Amino acid sequence: MGDPRKWVKTGSLWLAAMLLAAGGPLLLAWLAISREPKQWHWNDWVNQFTQIAAGVIFFALASLFGRKSEKRSEALANAELITSMGILSTSSARAYAGNDAQAIRIAADARAALQHYPRARYEEQCRLISKIVDSYSDLVFGTFSRADGLPRSIWAGLLAGAVDVIADAQQLADRTGRRHHSRKRQLVDMVEHVRFAIDMGGELREADEVVTRTPTGTSPPRDLEEVWRKEYGGSSESLSRVSRLEVLYRRELTVAHNWNVLKENAEKLKCSAALHDIWDTDDWFSPWFVRRLGNGLLEAVNVVGHSLANEPARFDRIPDTPQVPVHPIPLKHSEIPRGMRDTTIANHCRVLETAAANTICVLTYRVKCFDRIPRRIVLDGNHRLAAARRLAASPGARLQPIRVLEFLIDEHERLDLMMPPPEDFKYWKWHGFTPDVQVVRSFGRPITPESGPWHTPPNEPH
């Protein structure tokens, strides 16, 4: 049936056209008959009705051709957006791999796409906003994370391009009417995400940074609290810290999770960002588990102890050693055995070497455990972190140390309420943000099937 408001608008236009086409000639006819009735003949009525009919027909034709023109314009805008999104994806991937020239192109490609935004279909508009958000997330994970090592000209180009994207998107948001609140909200959130990305790069680029080192040769963590304190005018509904991380990791975070757990209990959390030395991560847990097969090998399993369904890691041949913890105890990054997830880690090593990257990004969660000892678990960036640790420990390690840009979700109070899982994981049951967090929280008490996320079909992937 279509949108009822569109039908009301179309009906109103037709009524106005009929009044305009018929009202004027009929008024003139009435005046002529009133003044000189004897001079009015049947052929005059025929001429009048012919004129009215011609006006109505011409309006109908104009309306028909105008509608076709609007559809043609929308189709062209959709095509331009689809093409621009493909170009954005290419530039974003190359920038993530360390190509600074492609990183500078992202802003120009995004602005070119935004020019076609108003005439495109709503679904394509949403896809474009998501694509721009993902592109600037890739910039945070790649180019902006090493902003302090960029030449001034490249940083100036990135900053100027981001400012132009913000200005174009803000203009579109300001021109969006009240009836399209969801579109305006998407544009405003995108603007804030781009601002957060360049603020993160600016914090990392602080020229007066003094690197101090401990007696062991490592540098203490450097807090980036200022990046959260930026306030922007014109945004009455600023994103919370949790929401900013949700946008940043919209595509990256692949473990089973539910952001509503955090957003509905934000007073129990603090989100922060900090730079770490690579060796600060020895005691950080991964969401990876193994079990013994009895033939001298270990098998990689998921959080509920089942074999991995669709991951390359299910083919790993992991030698069994007595000191390796087995499920349900997760592996620390200093405990990951030789041969585990070796193919993927080796691929990340090649990317890090090719890009000459000195910073990797991870998302961590500090859990308040039952034994009152807080523990960190890496929810995203485990393969990158394992690759960086392997490179740092290799005999030919580079002179410039690899550092870790950590986005941390820290619990002030234990957050282990049962929450409905997302639709993709509707058969899972767990307490807290992810089932991996629940497992780490269980340190200090016996783990039983009733206390963990083990009520799940055997073939349900993690």
Summary of the structure (lengths in Angstrom):
residues: 462
radius of gyration: 30.6
end to end distance: 41.6
largest distance: 117.4
contacts: 1368
relative contact order: 0.08
helix: 55%
strand: 11%
